[in-house]
Amino acid sequence: MIRKYTASAEASSRHPQDWGRAMAAALTELIEQRREDGGDVSHEDLYGEDLNMVIGAIRGGVEITLTWIPEGDDRPPERNGFDI
């Protein structure tokens, strides 16, 4: 099964140098979602992973949305050793 995790956080500034805390909050939420799915993960499991980031304008700041499909989870499931 392909698992896709999405998390959003808001920053109260429109200046990219002020978005660090919001990005960290969204990353932490991605890890928590993976743990809730039964994964034993930490922030180090994001090393080398591709994340999609969407930045949307909101009043007085931005909303940062991160999406993660863990490597290996993007393959279709197998049945009896054969791809379906």
Helices and strands as residue ranges (DSSP letters): E 5-11, G 16-18, H 20-36, G 43-46, E 51-58, E 61-68, E 78-79, E 82-83
